[in-house]
Amino acid sequence: MNPHVSHPALLQKYLELPQGDKIQAEYIWIDADGGLRCKTMTLPGPVKSVDELKEWNFDGSSTGQAEGHNSDVFLRPAAIFKDPFRRGDNILVIAETYNNDGTPNKYNHRYQCAKTMEAAKSHDPWFGLEQEYTIFGSDGRPYGWPVGGFPGPQGPYYCGVGAGKVYARDMIEAHYRACLYAGVTISGINAEVMPSQWEFQVGPCPGKDMGDHLWMARFLLIRIAEEWGITVSFHPKPLEGDWNGAGCHTNYSTTGTRAEGGMKVIEEMIEKLSKRHAEHIEVYGTDNDLRLSGRHETAHIGAFSSGVANRGCSIRIPKSVAAEGKGYFEDRRPASNIDPYQVCNAMVESTLLI
């Protein structure tokens, strides 16, 4: 047996064992490095809302979220999803992190996002995020790439079909179905421009729900890839050279942009965003300068730009939106490793609350 790969057939016979009246709740949270952590609690029976779930805690000194001499960090349930691994009444729980004095942990960006969305609720902000990522094998090379060499240049891989054009489609399909089962608002998938790079789209989702659903989709992807012995990378430029980077393009709309005359509102929002370019780049992902080079369908990190149907701009207005005069726009600057709570928070603050 390969020690790096799980064996679902062996596991399945144990998952089929009855669990009595008890259920399992997998608590999931974000650590200091933007990674995901999880642990499981047994509950006496099924639950219908987060209000029925217990607060829990963990050792924050082991996740970079607390000092060793004062290490307890608390988990407060925030959102529930169905568990596609254990199934039945078992659940996955997105949890916020809090210090033992009751204040939100430094890395709990959901807390501020929720406050911002509450302040802007009359504008009904909605988001759709396009999560790009790259998959690697246990040898550290992009999954499926030839040993000792490279695949052919970019061109046939984007939305490709066929051997040598797409890699690990079985795993990607498993992730898609798991998201649907869990209740994640996943709206599509596609192979990306660089071989071994894929994208899934989440949304449209209102307010802070966008962050909940994207983080859960990421968790499911990483957890499923574990069974294939595959590593998922959200680095915005995983490979040097003439290969595309990975982003998390952010589509955004409000009551104003969706109404008649919404194009004028979009233009006003873009003007506001142009004045806060540096502030947005601060929360648009680490190592994003490696990706935002002005090449490979990106704008340069040092300059703000916008245009209709232009994928080389910071902000792209879809041609259909320009023609209809209302709708949404796409911020192409966010990197694949963003915290979606921070990005959605910044978008709403800059366009609606400042």
N, C-alpha and C positions, 0 to 999 in steps of 0.2 A: 504493500500500500504506500502511496505517496504521502509522506508526513505533512506536506503543505496543503493538502486538499481534504476537505470534509467528505464524509461518505453518507449522503442523504438517505440512501436505501437502508443503511444500518440504523440511522437515527429514527427513521419513520416508524419502525415497529415499536419503539418506545413512546413516540409521540401519540401513537394510537391507544396507549393505555388509558383507561378512564382516570380522571383526576378528582372524582367525587364532587363535592360542592365547591371546592376551592377553585380559584383562578390565579393566573400569574399576570402580574403587571410589570412590564419592563420600563423602568424609569430611564429616560434619555436626557442628557444635558450637554452643554457646550463647554469645553475646557478653556484654559488660558491661551492655547495655541490655535483656537478655532477648530479643534478636533472634536470628535464625539465620544462620549463615555456612556456606559449603561450598566445597570444592575437590576436584579429582579426581586420583587416582593410577592409573597403569597398572601392573597386576600380571602376572606371567608366566603365570598360569593360574587356574582356579577355586579358591575357598577354601570350607572347610566350617565354620570356626569363627574367632572373633576371635583365637585364639592364633596363627593363621597370618598375621595382618595385621601390617604394620610400624607402629612408632611414627613419627609425622610431626611437623612443626612449622609455625608460621605467625608472622606479624608481629603480636604482641599490641598494639603501639602503635597499630595501625590499627583495632583492635576495642575499645579501651578496657580491655584486659586486662593491659597492661604499659607500662612507661616506654620512651621511645625509645632511651635509652642501654643498655637491657638488655631487648630486645624479644622475644626468642624465647620462645614458649609452645608446649608440646608436646601433641600429640594422641595419646591412648591409646585404641585401639578398645575399645568396650564392648558393642555390640550390632549385629547384622547383619540387614538386611531386603533383600528382592528389589527390584530397580530396575524400576519400571513404565514408565520413560521409555526406557531403553536395552534393557531386557529381557535375554533370554538368561541367561548366568551373571554378568552385571554386578550389582553390589550397592550398597546404601546403608548407610553405617556411622555409627552414633551414637558419638561420641568424647568422652571426658572431657578436660579441659584441666588441664595441670600446668605449674608454673613450672620454670625450668631447674635449680633446686636439688632437684627431685624432690617438692616439696610441692604439694598440690592448689591450683590457682588459686582466688582469692577467689570467683569466679563458678561454680566447679565444685560445685554443690549435690548432684550425684549421689553424690559421695564420701561425704558424711555420711549421706545417705539409705541407702546400702548398709550402712554400719556399724550404723545404727539397726535396719534390717530383720534383720540378722544377729543382733543382740541379742534381737530379739523373735520369732525364727523359730518358737519353740515355740507361739506364739499364731496362726501362719499368717494374718497380716493380708492382706485382699483389698480392692481398691479398684475403683470405677467412677466415671469423671469425665464430666461433661456439659459439653462445650465450646461455649459460645455465641460468636458472632462476627458482625461486620457487614461488608458488602461495599460498596465505593465505586468509582465510575467514574473515568475519567481527568480528569473535570471537577471532582473533589473532592466531588461530591454522592453521597449514598447511591445505589447502583446501581438504576436504573430509576425513580427518583423524577421527577416532572414538572419540567421546567425552569421556574424562576421561581415554583414553588409547592410544595405538599405533598400527599401522598396523604391519603386519608380517615383518620379516627381509628382507633386500634387496635381490633381485634375480629375482622375476617375473615381476618387474615394467619396466625395461629397454626395450623400444620398445614393451611394453606390449599391450595386447588386452583383453578387458573384464572388467566387473564391479569388483571393488575391486583391480584392477591393474592399471587403469588409471583414472584420475580425470580431469573434465572440458574440455573434448575433444571438446565440442561444441564451447567453447570460443577460443580454440587454432586453430580450423578450421576457425573461423571467422577472426582471426588475419592473418592467412596464406593468405586467399582470399583478405583481405584488402591490404596486402603488394603487392600482384600481381597487384591489381587494381591501386594502387598508383604509381607503377613503381619501387618499391624497388627490387633489385636483390636478392631475397630470393631463396635459392636453395634447401631447405628442412626443415623438422621438425621431431622430434621424442620425445617420452617419455624418461625420463632419469632414472638413477639407483635408486635414492631416490623417493619414491612416492610423488606426487604433484610437482615434478620437471620436467621441460621440456627443450627442446633445439630447437632453430632455427638456420639455417646457412645462412649467407649472403655472397655473392660473387660468382665467383671471380670478384673483382673490382680493377681498377687501382688506385694507389696513394691515394690522399685525398678523392676520391669518396667512398672509403671503409668506412671512418668515416661518411660521409653524409648518406649513406644507412643504416648503423647500427643504428645511432641515430634516423633516421626516423622509422625504424622497432621497436625500443624501444618505441618511442612515440605512435605508433599505438597500440602496445601491452598494454601499460598503459591506454591509452584512451578507448580501447575496454573493458579491465578488469573493468573499472569504471562502465560500464553498467551492469556487472554481480555482482557488489558489491564485487569484488575480488581485493586484493592488490598484486602487483608484487614486489618481492624482488630480487635484484641483489647482495645481500650479499654473499661473497664467502663461508661462513660457517654458514648458517642460523640456524642450529640446532646442538647442542653438541651431542656427542655420536657416535655410529657406523653407521653414515649416511654420504654419499658422500657430498662433498662440491660442489660449482658451479664455473666453470671456463669460460674463453672465449678463447679457443685454437685458435692460430693464424697461419694460413697456408700462406706460403710466397714463391714466386718464382720471378726470374728475367730472362732477356734474356739469361744470362749465365747459370743459373741452368736448363733452359728448353732446351738448345742446346745439341748437342752430346758432351759427356764428361762432362755434367753438374754435375755429382756426385763429381768430383774433386772440382768444384766451391762450392758445398754445404758443403763439408768437410772444405774448407778454411773459409767459412762463420761461420760455427759452432765453429771453433777455435777462430775467432774474438769475437764471442758472449761469449765464455767461459771467456774471459779476461774482459768483461764488465757486468758480472752477477749482481753485486751490483747496478750498474747504471740502469739496466733494472728493477730490483725488485722495485726500487724507483717509477717507473711509471706503475707497473703491478697490481695496485689495493690496496685499503686500507683493512686491516685485512687479507691480503693474507697469513700471517704466520699461521693463524688458519686453512687454507686449505692445504698449502704446508707442510704437516707433514711427508711425506714419506709413508703414507698409503692412501687407497682409490684412487688408480691410480694416485698418484702424486709423484714427486721427493721432497726431503726435501729442504726447502727454503735456507738452508745454504750451499748447494753444487750444483755444475753444473754437468750435465751428459747428455749423448746422446747415442742413440742406434737405431737399426733397429727394427721397430714394437714393441718397448717397451714403454708401456704407463706409466711406472714408472720412465721415464727419463724426464729431462728438455726439451730436443729436441728429437722428434721422426721422424725418416726417414721411411716413409711407405715402406713396403716390395716390393710393385710394383715399386717404384722409385729405390730402390737398385738393383732390377733385371734388369730394363731398363737402368739404369745408368744416368738418368736425370729426372728432374721434379721439385718437391717442397719439403719443409720440414715443420714440425709442431712444433711451440713453445707452450708447454703445461703449461708454467708458468703463463701467464696472468689470473687474476681473473675475475669473471663475472662482476665486477663493474668498469672495466677499462674505460678510455677515449680512444676510438679507434684511435683518431688522435695522441695521445701521443705514443701509442704502435707502430703504423705504422711508425711514425717519428723516434723512437728509433731503430727500426729494420733496416731501411734504413741507418740511420747515422752510426750504428755500422758495417754494412756489406759492405757498398758502399762508404762512405764519410770520414771515419777515417783511 
